[in-house]
Amino acid sequence: MTCKAIGYTLIAMLTLVGCGKINDEYQYNDELPISWEEMANRTTDTLIRQFWNEDGYFNYGSDRSDLGFQYWPNAHAMDAVIDAYLRTNDPKYSAYFAKWFEGVRIKNGGNYYNVFYDDMEWNALTFLRLYEITKEQQYMDATILLWTDILKAWNTEYAGGGLAWRKDMLYSKNACSNGPASILAVRLYKLTTDETYLDWAKRIYEWQKDILFDRATGAVFDNINGETDVINTVALTYNQGTFLGTAVELYDVTQDPLYMNDAQKTANYTISKCIDASSNVLRDEGGGDGALFKGIFMRYFVQLLQRDGVDDSFRLKFENFLRNNGRVAWQQGADQNFLLFGSSWAQRPVGDAQLTGQTSAAMLFESIAYFEKNSK
């Protein structure tokens, strides 16, 4: 995803100007016209209304315009619908589960495989969530099918290990192909108690920590070229999110405080450096794939906040940052006529909205609504 969509210009821009210094004291204004839950309802309902295709998948363009099927954003769009269902228990959301599962398969050429390992990982994570909710075996079968193919990405010929980013570039070892895979492995372990999954989760996580994680700062680097051993040190929010997400999952099953320390350090780096300093929200990482990155971080950031092991010195700062992103996005980032969002949470979208930007906003508000509901 990262390398195929963002390009060197954006990478350079993020490296030079995207990591501003954030003030530890957030001036959070708690006065909002509607509740977080209503914000989540409206944003996710807009996602469905504007992007759902009756053939069983989400269009890439708004107003039902099919700007080309995109496999990996579909997983996250369905994740937002799953979030809404878990939050509301409203069957209007679960009605999309089976339709989407079949529709994506057909639109993807009759199967769930992809040249990008990370794209398969995202969809496998969504399939697994559908299995957890419905207990329908078809979702678990599809998850295992993809997991078996994903493991072929692991090789020690380049960079001493790690999962390759794509099937025709086994030398490129990316955070985006290792973070989601390790989360998937832990969750499979939680559901099956099969130690093989836990072993893989730890192996992938430790490789990423050794190669792509800056232990001094908490930055998660984008990738290493296994042919040259050159590391691309740009830190993108979704890679930050999946690394801390794995740390949280491993903390759950091991209670090892080192994982919690990793998660907190990663989160603190993200909200301190990967931001728009003028508004204290996660920065704009561009349109296309980049518009989805922030929402992915927020998903795993909130899961961190749900754990008792978060240090008190971090908790208030983290919670205020979360709410400030929601406030700014709602008040400054939404097209008020159609409630559509773009790549920035501090500015209204210009031109046609994309599935990635809308999904990212839906994940933001679903995450905040979930957090507020489950923290009382």
N, C-alpha and C positions, 0 to 999 in steps of 0.2 A: 504494500500500500504506500508506505512512505516514499520509497524511491520511484515508484511508477507514476506518482501523481504530483508530487510537490515540486520537484525540480531543484536544480542547484541555486537558482536565484532566490527562491524562498528560503532554502536552507541557510544561505549566506545572510539573508535579511534577519532571520530568527537568531542566528549566532551573534550578529552585531548589535541588534537593537531590541530583540524580543525578550530579553531577560533583565527587566528593570528591578530596582530595589523597592521593596514594599515596606510600608510602615507597619510596625507590629500592632499599632492601635487602629482598629477599624472603626470608622464612624458609621455604625450600622443604624439605619432608621427603621424602626419596627412598625411604622405606620404605613400600611399598605391597604389599598381599596378592597381587596378580596383576600381570601385565605390561600395558603400555599396549595391546599388540596384543590381548590377551584382553579388555580393557575395550572396545575397538572392536568385536571380534567380538560380544560379548554385547549391546552397545547397539544396533548395527545389526540384529542378528538379532531383537531385541525390536521394533524399528521395523517390520520386515517382518511378524513374527508378529502383532502387535497392530493394525496399521493397513492391511495389504494387503487389497485387495478383489479377489476372483477375476475381476471384470469388467475388471481391468487398470489400476487406479489405487489411490492411497492414500486411505483414508477420513480424514476430519478428526478423528473421535473414536477413542479407544482401544477395544480389545476388539472391533474390527470394526464398531463402531456408526457409521453414516453420518450425521454431523451436518451434512451439506451439503458438496458438492464444492467444494474450493478449488483453483483452477488454479495459482497461483504456488507454494504450498508443495509441490505435487507435483514440481515441478522439483528442489527442494532435497532432497526425500526420495530421488528417483532419483539425485541426485548422491552421496548417502551410500552408496547401493548400488553405484554406479560406483566410488567410493573403495574399498569393500570388495573389489570384484573386482580392481582394480589392485593392491591390497595383497596379496591372497591367490592370485589367478589361479584362484579356485574357480568352476567353471561354475554352481554353484547360484545365484550372484549374476547372472551374465550371462543366465540363463534368464528374468529379468524384463525385459530390455531391450525386446524387440519387443512383449511383452504390454503393457507400460506405454505405449509409443509409440502403439499403436493404441487402448488403453483410454482414454487421456486425450483423444485426438481425438474419440472417440465421446461420452464424457461431457461434453465441452466443446461439444457441439452439432454435431459432424461436421467441425470444423475446428480450427485452432490460434489463431485470432484472438481478441483481447480488447479491451475498451475502454481498458484500462490498458496503456500502452506498456511500462512496466516489467515487467509480468507476462509479456508476450511475450518480452522480452529475457531473462528468467531461463530460460524454456523453450528459447529459441534456444541459449543457452549450453549447456544440457544436451544438446540435439540434437547440437550440434557435438562435444561430448565423446563421444557415442555413435558419431558418424562417425569420429572419430580412432581409436577402439578397433576398430570393426568394418569400416570402409571401405565400409559399405553406403550407396549413393547416396541412399536415401530420407531419411536423416538430414540430409545436406547440403542436399537439395532443400527440406526443411522449414525449415532454418535460413535459407536465402536467401529463401524465401517470407516469413518473418517479418521479416527484415532490410529487405526492400523496403518493407514496410508501416511498419516502425519509422521509417524515414527521413522519412516524411510528418510526423512529429512536429517536425522541425526547422523553425523559422521565426524570422525576424528582426523581425517586427512587435512582439513582446514581448521585453523584456530583451535586445535586440540579438542574439539567437540562442539556442542551447540546444534540447534536446528537451523537448517538452511531456510532462506526466505522464499525461494521458488525452485521448482523442480529442474529448471534448466540453468540454475546458478547456484550450485551446491557450495560454492566458495563464499557466498555472501551470507553471513550469519547476523541476523537482525534482531533487535529487541522485540519488534512486532511479531516475529515468529516464535520467540521463546517465552515471552511473558504469558500470552493467552494459553499456550500449550501447558505450561506448568500449572496454571489455574485449573485447566481442564483435568489434568492428572490428579490433583488433590481432590477435586470434586468427585471424580470417579472412585477414588479411594473411599471417600466418605459414604458413598452409596453402596459400595460393594465389599468394603474392608479387604480388598485384594492388595497386599503389600507391594505388588509389582507397580501399581499406579503411584503409590507414595514414593517408592524408590526413584521412579522417573521424575516425579515432581521435584524432589530434592536434587537430583542430578542436573536437571535443566536449570533450576534456580541457582545452584552453586556455580555452574559454568557462567551464567549471565552475571552473577555477582563478581566473579573473578575477572571477567573480560570487559563487560560493558557497564559496570557500576563504579562510580567514584565514591569510595568509602569515606572520603574526607568531607564531601559536600552533600551527597545524596542525589547527584545527577545520574540519570540513566542514559547512556550514550546510544545513538541510533543503530550503529552497525559496525562490524569489522569485516574488511575485505580479507578473506583467508589466503588469497594469493600474495598479497603485499603486506599483510598484518597492519594495515593502516586503519585506524579507528576514526569513524565520523563522530565527532563529539557533540553534535547538536542534541539537545534534550527536548523531546516532544512530549506534550502532556499525556498522550495516551500510553506511551511507553512508561512514563512515570507511574501511571495508574495501574498498569498490569503488573509491574514489578512489586509495587506495594500491595496489590491485590493478592499476589502469590504469598507474600510474607504474612499477610493476615490469615490466609487459609492454612498455611503451615503452622502458624502460631496456634490456631484452633486445635490442631490435631497433636501438637507436640508440647504446647505451653512453654516453649523455649523463648525466653525474653529477647534473645538475639533477633528473632524474626520481628518482634514488635519494635525493637530499636531500628531495624532496617526500614520498616514501614513508616515510622514517624519521621525518620531522617529524610526519606524520599518525599513524603508529603510536605514537610517543611520547606525543602528546596523548591518544590513546585510552586507553592503559594508565595514564596519569597522572590523567586527569580523568573518564573515563566508567566509573567503577568503584564498587563497594561497598567503602568504605575499611576496614571492619571485617574483611573477608576477603581483600582484594586480588584480587578477581575482577571480571570485567565485570558491570555492574549489571543488575538486573532491570528490563527495559523493558516489562513488562506481559504479559498473556496475549494470545491471538490472534496477529496478525501480529508483534507486538513480541517474542514469545518466540523467534522465529526469527533475530532480528537478530544476536545474539552469535555464533552458529555461522557466519554468513556472514563476519563480521569475521575469525574464526579461520582460515577457509579461505585468505583472502588474506594474512593475517598470516604464516602458515607459508610461503607462497610467497615472501614477502619474506625470511624467514630462510634460505631455500635459496640465496639469491644471495650471491656472494662479495663484493659491493660494500658489504655492511652494515658500518658503522663499528664497530670493536672496543668503543668506549665505549657502544654501544647493545646489542651482541649478547648479552652475559651477562644484562643486565636483561630483554631481550625473551624469551630462552629460559626464564629462571626464571619470568617471568610466565605464559608458556604452560603450563608444567608445573604451576604452582600452581593455575591454573584447572582443570586436569584432576583434580588431587588433591582439591581442595575439592568439585568436582562429584561425583566418585565417592563420597566419604566422607560428604558432607552433602546433596547434591542429589537423590539417587536414592531412589525408593520401593524399599526392599530386597525387598519381596515379589514385585514384578513387574518391577523394573528400569525403571520409567518415570520420566521427568523432566518438570518443569514449567518455568515461566518463570524461576525463580531457580536458579542453580547452587550457592547456599549454603543452600537450604532445600528440603525434600522437597515434592512437589506435593500440593495439597489438592484433592480431588474428581477428576473425570474428567480424564485426560491428553489433551492435544491433539497433533495431528500436528506443529505448529510447535515445541513444546517438546522433543519426542522427537527430531525431526530435528536441531535445534540441538545437542543433546547428542551425537548420533551424529556430526555434523560435527566437533565438538570432539575426540572420541576418535579418529576417523579421522585428523584432522589431526595429532594428537600422535603416533599410531602411525606415520604416514607420515614425519613429521619424524625420529623416533628411528631408524627403519629406514634412512633415506637420509642420515643424518648421521654414520654410523659409518665 
